[in-house]
Amino acid sequence: MQQIYDKKAPKKATNLSINSDLLIKARDLKINLSATLEHALVADVRKAERQKWQTENKEAVNALNELAENNGLFSDSYRAF
């Protein structure tokens, strides 16, 4: 799978505002806030990039699907299903 960001890039301090009660509970449970945020950001960035790619390539995908629907696929004669 292609990496969506440079995992070796240096860490950068950032200020965030979050619900104070949630922060207390997370700290009490020894939840690593930085790691949790990074995991959430990876998921959100991956989703946003997927949606962006689909939007940018919608016409090409539709054209390819139409071509396959009208002409079939090269592998049709080899399918066992």
C-alpha positions in Angstrom: 0.0 0.0 0.0 1.3 3.4 -0.9 2.3 5.6 2.1 0.1 8.7 2.4 2.7 10.7 4.4 6.4 10.5 5.4 6.6 8.5 8.6 10.1 9.7 9.2 9.2 13.4 9.1 10.0 15.1 12.4 7.2 15.6 15.0 5.8 19.1 15.3 4.2 20.5 18.5 0.7 21.7 18.0 -1.9 23.3 20.2 -5.4 21.7 20.2 -8.6 22.5 22.0 -10.6 19.5 23.1 -13.4 18.8 25.7 -11.8 19.1 29.1 -13.7 16.1 30.5 -12.7 13.9 27.6 -9.0 15.0 28.1 -9.1 14.0 31.8 -10.7 10.6 31.0 -8.1 9.9 28.3 -5.2 10.9 30.5 -6.6 8.8 33.4 -6.7 5.8 31.0 -3.2 6.5 29.8 -4.3 7.0 26.2 -1.5 8.4 24.0 -3.1 11.5 22.6 -0.5 12.1 19.9 -0.7 8.5 18.6 -4.5 8.6 18.7 -4.7 11.8 16.8 -2.2 10.5 14.2 -4.2 7.4 13.7 -7.4 9.4 13.2 -5.7 11.8 10.8 -4.3 9.0 8.7 -7.9 7.5 8.4 -9.4 11.0 7.5 -6.6 11.9 5.1 -6.9 8.5 3.3 -10.6 8.9 3.0 -10.4 12.5 1.7 -7.7 11.5 -0.8 -9.8 8.6 -2.0 -12.8 10.9 -2.5 -10.6 13.4 -4.3 -9.2 10.7 -6.6 -12.7 9.4 -7.4 -14.0 12.9 -8.2 -11.0 13.7 -10.4 -11.2 10.4 -12.3 -15.0 10.0 -12.4 -15.2 10.6 -16.2 -12.4 8.2 -17.0 -13.8 5.4 -14.7 -17.3 5.9 -16.3 -15.8 5.8 -19.8 -13.9 2.6 -19.0 -17.0 1.0 -17.5 -19.0 1.9 -20.6 -16.3 0.5 -22.8 -16.3 -2.8 -20.9 -20.1 -2.9 -20.9 -20.3 -2.4 -24.6 -17.4 -4.6 -25.6 -16.8 -7.0 -22.8 -13.5 -7.7 -21.2 -10.4 -9.5 -22.6 -10.7 -12.1 -19.9 -14.4 -13.0 -20.5 -13.5 -16.1 -22.5 -11.4 -17.4 -19.6 -13.9 -16.9 -16.8 -15.2 -20.0 -15.0 -18.1 -18.1 -13.4 
